[in-house]
Structures are given as structure tokens and as C-alpha cells.
Amino acid sequence: MKRSRFAHFVLLAIILIPIASAWAQSPQPFGSIEYVEGNAIVMRSGKSLGEANIGDDVLPDDMIKTAADGLVVIALDKSTGMRGSLTINPKSVAYLRISRDQSGVKSGIDLIAGQIASKMTKLSGSPTFQVSTETVAMGVRGTAFQVVTSVNGSILITCSEGEVAATDGITSLGVPAGSAVERKPSERLRFIPVSVSSPDQFAKRWIADEIEAFKVNAPKALADYEQRYSELFTRFAEAFDPLQKSEILSKWIREDSAGLVPNSNDASTLREKKDMAPRILEIRKVLFIFERIYYRIEQLESLILGTTMERVEIRRGYTAGDFLRRFKAEASALERRVALFRYAEKLYELRNQGGAGFSGLGNDDDFFGSSGDWDF
């Protein structure tokens, strides 16, 4: 029995529809770069996209890294639920985040190191915007604000318009315009007097004070960093090794090279995700702290190398200079491993209909884990 041309067309369409649905859809941008100066790069899925340029789109989960002379201003896309701009200041590292659920859009930034500033207002609906650091989470209510991290692990929040709601998990404070709060390691959030009218000047003075405090206690602080770095380096290597050897990851990479993303509800895809999820989550738990320690140490190099502090012993026969030279020697291989992990993470997300894919799995690095507290 012969088929008509129409029958052949229908059969071809039936075959192609599931194939076409398997291709990844382009995600909505977090925003676009409206200003850039100095050295700044964009990392996506662990891969560098090169120098940031005006007009470039930035996507959810992109990492922005600025050098000592770098600065990036991002105009927020409407998909974030906010109108305004986000500034990533010099010597900073940050991830851009967007999540969606039944309550609406939840967007924000995960500040790993350095300093960010923003001025924004809400669009229609009930979106939320958060800033997350190692120890403090902030919800934004139509606000102009700054968040600064220091080499000691301290956090400073200043607000010049509106209000910022900040919590460290124990203490929650509303920070109104003209106010500032800080959180030092092993202490709670507290208000501090703002001694100058300009938030920028105040932040610079605060950073200078933090650096001086570090120098006073440099040997002990460096010894603590060296111990934490070594412990976390080992934990990361142990967690990363099974992922690196995974046949599933190799398969996912081959599929990605072919431009194909399998259906997230396919039985084989579900089995693969079940196998990969605990491996990815284990690495994420280590990286949540390790990445912050890593970039904090990176910022210490300019303070120590070439100075008398370089010769300070942080343990018998081992100097600060020895530690930082080891740190630099290991950096390239470590960054390649982290890049592969971020790529694996993205491949997992693509097999979860583009979502984060880890809700309900006990992920300690859940940026929106306390989103119910930020529904303003």
C-alpha cells in the first residue's frame, strides 16, 4: 500500500517533534552589560567567554570576575522581575542567579569575594531579589545598596535608598537608608555608625581598616587559611575524582557536543540523573566554602608577596611565601577541575528542563533555600 505525500509528511513530523523538543532552549538573560572598564571576564558553565564587552548578554549562573582595575555594570533584564542596574566592583567574583516557582521570580547575586552595588525597583507581580554571601543573605526592597566582603571574611552592608533586610540565620535586621551593618567572623550582624556621608568613602575606609586588622594578626590568619585551604583542597579532590571518571558524564559531554539534550522524563535520563545528583551535590557542598576561601587567598597575594610578610613562618619551616607559591602553582589545575564540575552541573540542569535541578535533594548551596522569608 502506497502512502501519500501528506502521510509521509505527517510521519516525518511525528518523528521530528520529540527530536526537536530535545534541543536546549535559549535561557532568558539575567541582563546585559551596559558599562565595563579595565579587566573583567565572564565565565559560563566553567568556560571563559573572554573579556566582558558593552552589549553582551549575561545569563543565569554566569560568573563575573573583575581584576583590580575592572568594573562591570549590568542592566537587569525584565526576566529578573526588577528594573535597574547591578555594579560589580574591582577585585570581585560573583554568580548571577534566577529561579522560578509558583510564588514568582527569584533573582539575585551570590557574592563570592569583593564588592557589589545596585539600585533597582520592582516590576509588576511579586518578584524577589537577594544577595547572598558566605554568612549573610539580604532581601532587597526597591533599594540602592552596597555589599562588601573583606579578606578577613567580614561583611559590610550599606543602604542609601529604600531598605535592605539582612539575616545571618540568627539575627535579622532591617537596614534603612543612611545605615550600615556588618558581620565579623564568629559574631552576629550589628549596626555600625556611618561616619561619612558617601557610602563609597565609608566602604573604602572599612576595607582599609579590615586590611590593617589582617596585617596585625597576619601569621595566625595565614596559618588558618593554609590549614583550611589544604583540608578543602583534599576534600574537593576526593569528591571530584568519581565525577571525573564517570561514564555518564562522558556520555553527556558527547551529547552536548552533538547539540542534543535528551528528554528530562526519559527513563534512561532519570537513571543517569539519579546517579549523578549525589556526586554533584557532594562537590557543591565543598565548593560553597572552598571557592570563597580560594578567592580570598587570591586577594591576599598582592598584600603579602614582595613584602616582609612573605617571610613570616606560619608553621615551622613553612612561610607565607611558601604557601602562596604553592597556591599559585596549584591554581591552574584546580580551576580546570572546577570548570569541568561547572560544566557537569550545567549538563545536569539541561536534563532537568533547564531548572536548577537540586531542590529537595539536601543541597547546602541552595541560594533560594530561604525564599519564603523574602516575599516582600
N, C-alpha and C positions, 0 to 999 in steps of 0.2 A: 504493500500500500504506500503510495507516494504522499509525502507531506507537502502542503502548500508553502509558499514563501512566508506567509503570515505565521504559519505554525512553526517554521524554523526560527522566525524572529522571536516568537513567544518563548520557545525552548531556550534560545540563546539568552534572553533576558532573565529567565528563571535561574540559569546557571551563573550569570554575571552579578546578579543582585547581592548574593552573600559574599562574593569576592570583593565587590566594591565596598560593601559595608565593613570589610576587614581593614581597609586602609585607614590610617590615622587621620583624624580631623585636626585642622589647624586650631590651636588654642587661641582664645581671645587674649590680647596683650594686657599686661599689667599697666603699661603706659608707653610713652615714647620719650626719648632723650631730647630735651629742649635746650640744654646748655651743657657743655663739657669743657674742661680745661686741664692741662697737664696730662699725666699718665693715668689712664683708667681703663680697665678691661671688663668685659662681660664674659662670664662662664655659663655655659648651658649644658646640662647633663654631663658635667665634668670636663667639657671641652671648651677651650678658649675660642671665642669669636673674634679675638683681636681687640684693638683699641676701640673704645666707645666713640661714636660719632653722632652729631646732631641729626635727628630724624630717625635714628634706629629705634625699632620696637624692642621693648624688653618684655619677657614673658614670665608667668608664674614659675617659681623655683629657679629663676636665673640668679646667679651670684654676681654682685658688683664689687670690684676691688679697686681701690684708689691708692696711688702712691703718695709720697709726701707732698707732691705738687699737684695732685689730682683732685678733681671735684666733678660730680655729676648731678644734674638737676633733671628729675623725671616728672613729666606732666602726666597725671594719673588718668587712665582710661576710664570710661563710664562703667566698664565691667567690674571695677572695684567698688562701685556704689558711691564713690567720692569724687569731688571736684577739687582740684588744687595741685600742689607740687610737693615733691619729696626730694630733699637735698642730701646727698651722701658726701660727706666732707673728706678732706685729705686723711690718708693713713687709716682707711676704714674698709671693713669687709661686711657685707650684708646679703641676705637672701630675701627675695620678694615672694610673697605668699598670697594665694587666693584659694578659698574653699567655699563650697555652696552646700546648703542643706535646706530643709523645709522652712527654717526661720529666715533665710535670705543669704546675701553675700557676706562673707567674712574675709576681709583682706588685711594685709599688714606687711610688716618687715621684721625679719629676725636679725638683730644686730649682733654680729659675732665679735667685732672689735671696732674701735674708733668712735665716730660721732655722726649722727644724722639730725636733720631738722626738717620741719614740714609746716605747711599752712594749708588747711583744707576745710571744706564744708561737705555736708551730706547731700546726695541727690535724693530723689524720691524713694519711698519704701523705708526699710529698716536695716540698712547695711551697718556693719561694724568695721572699725579699723583698729588694729592692735600693733603695738611694738613689743617685741619680746627680746629679752637678754638672758644671760645665764641664770639670773636670780630674780628678775623683776619682769612683770607683764604690765602693760599700760593700755587702757582703752581711751580712745580719742573722741571728744565731743565737739566737733567743729572748732578746731584749735590750731594755734600757732605754738609750736613747742620744739624743744631740743632734747636729745638723749645722748649722753656721753659715757663712754666706758674708759677706765684707766688701766695702766699696766699693773696696778695692784688688785684689779678685779672690782673696784668700786664703781658705782653707777650714780650719775647725776641726771636729774630731770628738771628742766626749767620750762615754764609756761609764760607766754607773753600775751596770748589772747585765748578766751574760752576757758576750758578746763581739761585736765588730764586726770583720769582715775588710775591710780597705781597700786599694785599689790605685790608683796613678796611671798605670798602664801600664808603669811601670819598677820601682818599689818597691812591694812588698806587705807589709802589716803586720797582725798580729792585735792588736786593741785590747781588752784585758781591762778588767773593771770597775775603776774608780778611775783610769783612764788617759786621756790625751788625745794626739791627734796633730794636726799642722797641715801644710798645704802652701801655701807662698807662691809667687807667680808666678815662674816660671823656676827653682824649686827642687823638691826631692823631698820626699815625705812623711817626717816625722820626729816622734819622740816629744817632747813638751814637758812640763816639770814642772807638776803641778797644785798651785797654791799655796793654794787654798781648798777647803773640804770640799763646798760646794754647786756642782754643775755650772752652775746658773743664774748664780750670782755670778761663777764663773770665766768663763763666756761673756760676761757683761756687761763684765767687765774687759778681756777680749780684744778685744771690739768697740771699746771706748773707746781702747785702745792703737792699733788699726788706724786709727781716725779721726784720732788725733793724728799718726800716721805719714803719713797722706794730707795733712794740713794743712802739715806740714813741707816736703813736696815738691809742693804743690798746683799751681803753674804748669806744671811738666813733666807731671804726671799728667793735668791737664785738657787740655793740648795733645795728649797721646797719645789721650785719649778723643775729642776733637774730630776728630782725623785718622781714627781707627778708625770712628767714627760716620759720617762723611762718606763714606768708602770703602764701608762696608757698606750705607748708605742707597742709594748709586748701584747697587751690585750687586743689591740687593733689587729696586729699581725695574726694572732691566733684565730680571731673571728673572721678575718678576711680570707685566710687560706682555703677553707672549704668552698667559699663563694667563687674564688678564682679558678678552682678545679672543677666547678660544676659543669656537667654536660648540658644541663638545661640552659645555663647562661650562654654557653657556646651556641646552642640552637637559637636562642633569642637574638643573639648578635647576627647570626646568618640571616634570620628572617628580617631583621631590621635593615641589613644591607640590601635585601631584595625589596624593601619598601612595604613589607607586608606585616600587619598586626592581626593575629588570629582573633576570632570572636571570643569575647571575655567569658561567655557562658558555655563554650565548648568543653566537653568532658576532659580532654587532654590538657587544655589550658588551665582548667580548675585544679587538676592534679599538679601541674607544674607550679602554679602559684602557691599551692599548699606546701610544696617542698621548699620553695624559695623564700616565703614570707618570714619564717623564723631566722633564717640566715641574714636576711636584710635587717630585720629588727634588732638582732644582736649587734650588728655593726653600728646601727644608728644610735643605740644606747651608749656605745663607747664614744662615737664621734661627737655626740652632743656636748661633752666636756672636752674631749681631745682637741677638737677643732678650735675651740676658744683658747685653750692653753697654747696651742701651736701658734696662733696669730698674735697672742700676747707676747710670746717669746720673740717672735719675729720683730715686733716693735721695739724690743729691748736691745737689739743688735746695735742700733745707732747710738744708744746711751752707754754701751759698755765697750765694744770693740774699739781699739785705738786709745783707750783711756786707762788710767791706773786700775780701775775696777776689773779690767781684763785679767790681771794677775792675782786677784783675790782667790784664795782657796775656798771652795765650797764644800769640799771634803778632803781628807788627807791625800796630798799628791795630785789633786784634780782641781783645776782653776776654772773660773767663769769663762775664760777664753777657750779652754779645752772643751767645755760644754757647748758653747756657741759654734765652735768649728765643727763639732760632731753634728749639731743640729743642722748646720748648712749642708754638710756632706750627705745627710740622710734626706734632705728636703725633696730633691728631685724624684727619687724612687717613691717616697711617701705620697707626694702629690699625684704621681701616676696611679698609685693604688686607689687613692680617694677618687680620682677621675673615673676609674673603672667602676667603683662602687656607685657613684652618682649615675653613671650610665645604666648599670643594672637596676637601680632604683627607678629610673625613668622607664625602662623597658617593662618593669612590673606595673607601673602606673598605666602605661599604654594598654596593658592587658586587663585593666580594671576600668574600662570606658573612660580613661583619661583622668580618673579621680586619684586622690592620694592613696587609696587602697589599703590603709593600715588601721582604719577606725575599728575599735572593738578588739584589736589584737594585742592590747597591752603596750602600745608604743609610748615610751617615755619621752620621745621627741615630738609629741603632738602639739603643734603650735596653737591649734584651736581647741585644745583639750578642756579649757575652762570657758568656752564661748558663752555659756549661759550666764556668766557673771558680767558680760559686756554688752547686753542688749539694751542700748540706750534709746 
